[in-house]
Every structure is written in C-alpha cells, then in structure tokens.
Amino acid sequence: MAAASFTVPLQFTSHSTYNSKLSVFCKPNNSCLASSSAGSRVLNVNKWLHLERNSRSLRIIRAKAAQVAEEAPPSSSQKEMEVVNVDLGDRSYPIYIGSALLDRPELLQRHIKGQKVLIVTNTTVGPLYLERVVAAVTHGSKTLVESVILPDGEKYKDMGTLMKVFDKAIETRMDRRCTFIALGGGVIGDMCGFAAAAFLRGVNFIQIPTTLMSQVDSSVGGKTGINHPLGKNMIGAFYQPQCVLIDTDTLHTLPDRELASGIAEVVKYGLIRDAKFFEWQEKNMNAILARDPNSLAYAIKRSCENKAEVVALDEKEGGLRATLNLGHTFGHAIENGIGYGKWLHGEAVAAGMVMAADTSYRLGWIDDMLPKRILQILNQANLPITPPEEMTVEKFKNIMAVDKKVADGLLRLILLKGPLGSCVFTGDYDQKAVDDTLHAFCQS
C-alpha cells in the first residue's frame, strides 16, 4: 500500500471525525501514520483493524463485540461501503457490505489470483446476477470465466449435485491458480466452498451471498459441506474464502419467506452475545421486514461483526464457535425429519431456538421473560415457533443422536444461561429438561 494524500474525513469506531487535509502513509508492515490538522495517529491495521479507502472516506472498523455494541445505526444519508475483517492471520479476509457492489469490479478482481474463474450459481440466482458478476470479473482483464448452474433448493445439497461442479471444473481445465466464485444463497456457498476445498486439494474461493441468511451467517467463517440422508452438513470442510462480497441490493429480489428465514440468524446473534443488538431488533423489526435499506445494512453489518470475532477466536469450533448454533440441534432435526427443503433453514432454527429457550427455562437458567420476548420477536418476523406436527419425540431423539455435537455418546447443546446475550455450550444438563421440552412441543 503506497503513501497517499487526499482530503477526507478520518472516522474511528467512536465516530470522532477530523475534517481536514489528511495524509496517510502505510508501511509494508501495515503500520499507518495518519496526519491532519487535528494531529497524528498511529494506526495498527495488522490485527483487528481493517483499512478501507473509497471516494469519500477512510474508515477503520473493528470486528470486536465490545466496540460493535456502542455503534449507532447508520444515518439515512450514509451509503458508503462497510468492511468487516475476519482475522485469521495469513488467511484473514474482508467482508464488503454495501449497495451496488457488483458494479465495482476492483473489489472482486483484487482477490482473483489466476486467469481462470468458475462461477457456481443456481437456476434462480443465475438469470438475475450472473451476467453482472461475469462483467465485473472480466472488466479490463483477460480472465476466462466459466459457470455451472445448479438446481435450486436444499434437497440438492448432496454429492450428486456437487459432482456437477467438479465435472465443469475438470472439463474446462481449471488449474491450481483458478478461483471459484459462489453466487447464491447458503446452499450454493456451502457446496462451492466444499468443491473449492477439494478440487486439486484446494483452490481460491470467493463468496457472493444473495440471501439474508447467507449474508449474515453461512458465507462467513469457512464452514462448507453437503448433507447426507442421515444428517445435515455431515460431510464438509473448514475452508475460508478470499473475501465475502455482500451487495445489499440483491435482497430486492428475495422472497418474503427467504427474508424472514435470514432474520432468524440475526435474532440468534442478539440472544447469544449481543443484548443491545437484540434490543435494537425489537425496536426495528418492522423496518427490517419492510426492507428499509439502512436497517437491513445495519443488521447485516452487526451480524457479520459478531460472527467475525467468534470465528477469529475459534475457527474450527473447539467450543466458543459452537454457540453460534443456538437452536440448530433442534432445527437440523426438523429439516432432516420432514425432508430437506420443506422448511427453510431459518424457519427450522426459529422453532429450535424456542425449544432451546424452553429447555433453558426448565433448567432454571433464564427467567420467564426471555422466552416471551423470543416468541414475540419471532412472531413479529413471521417465523414458526413450534415444530411441524410430523416431528414426534422419538423422531427428534433419533436424529439428534447423530448430531455433529455428540461427543462420546453425549449430546452437547447450546442453551441460554444468565441475562440476555449469554449462553453456554454444554453437556452438563438434566436430560429430563430436554425430554420435557420435547413432550411439550411434540406428540409422543
């Protein structure tokens, strides 16, 4: 990064601003000196900080929850790109968040290392955005682009569909320096990422999530994989992308049901670690449902910031990262038990979070107000709060017995404990509380 001099505001997470002539000098070690009439600041952008320059501002953004909780929602006039950094040492990468990012070719091109690109998309998203992504990748470059269009739906997240990606990569002679780009929702991101992890034992990979669910959750953190008839996401790998590009304009074409599904994961972040974010959601849920661009962008950014910190501390789910799966053990059982694709992932997780909260209350770990608040916000978001009728107690138990969080025969659960924003990942609980929850929500 070369030294530069230009007139911009310098904005920190505290929202202090210096409107003056600003010179920024960045050394190879990422230590930067910013000088203005207000004084000089030495900025260490090597670990938690990410430096992003655009035409109007130079922003320094932390991916730390303690800092995030103090930020205010963006003003209606703020339309600048936000950048959240996922700190994983030499595998760190940026999450770009903003409007019309598909029309900024430099963002994608800075993360494409070879001359061949394979875009993986589906029959729903491809007709909407494939041409724009191809145009961005090839703009002013000699990059050769191929694409593979998969059928749309969770039920296609399997080995047979995955082989279509490998077939295309081999037929078009993709090499070790090629880049796979996932253009679509969580299913496409998971499958494309897994294909990138396995093809030639690992090639570059970029995420362009187009659903709220994938933007706030599945595209961040490097979890990739496919389903097995006996369990969801049982086959996969941890494989981090080069970047995540979130163009919030893609949500304009998202069906209401898909939008609500993504909101379930947004609610989750508030429940497990960010009480102020949950309280903000309670006040702004109608704006999110109405697709207010500022509210959506804020919800996405806060979700990504929360997940970025967790992933940086526990990339491969040794303990802390498992807390991101609140409600997922019950939810995955629902998806498997009724057939993949009948319920959206967020719908199943919503019902699962209600069940997890019920178990937490039965254990005496939370007060009676928190389950009521959870029911209220999920109802407001038009999400289910009970499992489907065909999910019996026996079906839940059989499927949960092969959950990925089972260790040495013990099912570990993510449960709420303490005040809002607190949870635990534990196998130390009274099984009777879980059984009572299952009997309360299901037929025997």
C-alpha positions, 0 to 999 in steps of 0.5 A: 500500500503506497503513501497517499494524500487526499482530503477526507474525513478520518472516522474511528469506531467512536465516530470522532471525525477530523475534517481536514487535509489528511495524509496517510502513509502505510508501511509494508508492515501495515503500520499507518501514520495518519496526519491532519490538522487535528494531529497524528495517529498511529494506526495498527491495521495488522490485527483487528483493524481493517483499512478501507479507502473509497471516494469519500472516506477512510474508515477503520472498523473493528470486528470486536463485540465490545466496540460493535455494541456502542455503534449507532445505526447508520444515518439515512444519508450514509451509503458508503461501503462497510468492511468487516475483517475476519482475522485469521492471520495469513488467511484473514479476509474482508467482508464488503457490505454495501449497495451496488457492489457488483458494479465495482469490479476492483473489489472482486478482481483484487482477490482473483489470483489466476486467469481462470474463474468458475462461477457456481450459481443456481437456476434462480440466482443465475438469470438475475446476477450472473451476467453482472458478476461475469462483467465485473470479473472480466472488466479490463482483464483477460480472465476466462470465466466459466459457470455451472448452474445448479438446481435450486433448493436444499434437497440438492445439497448432496454429492450428486449435485456437487459432482456437477461442479467438479465435472465443469471444473475438470472439463474446462481445465481449471488449474491450481491458480483458478478461483471459484466464485459462489453466487447464491444463497447458503446452499450454493456457498456451502457446496462451492466452498466444499468443491473449492476445498477439494478440487486439486486439494484446494483452490481460491474461493470467493463468496457472493451471498444473495440471501439474508441468511447467507449474508449474515451467517453461512458465507462467513467463517469457512464452514462448507459441506453437503448433507447426507440422508442421515444428517445435515452438513455431515460431510464438509470442510473448514475452508475460508474464502478470499473475501465475502462480497455482500451487495445489499441490493440483491435482497430486492429480489428475495422472497418474503419467506427467504427474508424472514428465514435470514432474520432468524440468524440475526435474532440468534446473534442478539440472544447469544452475545449481543443484548443491545443488538437484540434490543435494537431488533425489537425496536426495528423489526418492522423496518427490517421486514419492510426492507428499509435499506439502512436497517437491513445494512445495519443488521447485516453489518452487526451480524457479520461483526459478531460472527467475525470475532467468534470465528477469529477466536475459534475457527474450527469450533473447539467450543466458543464457535459452537454457540453460534448454533443456538437452536440448530440441534433442534432445527437440523432435526426438523429439516432432516425429519420432514425432508430437506427443503420443506422448511427453510433453514431459518424457519427450522432454527426459529422453532429450535431456538424456542425449544432451546429457550424452553429447555433453558427455562426448565433448567432454571437458567433464564427467567420467564421473560426471555422466552416471551420476548423470543416468541414475540420477536419471532412472531413479529418476523413471521417465523414458526415457533413450534415444530411441524406436527410430523416431528414426534419425540422419538423422531427428534431423539433419533436424529439428534443422536447423530448430531455433529455435537455428540461427543462420546455418546453425549449430546452437547447443546447450546442453551441460554444461561444468565441475562440476555446475550449469554449462553453456554455450550454444554453437556452438563444438563438434566436430560429430563429438561430436554425430554420435557421440552420435547413432550411439550412441543411434540406428540409422543 
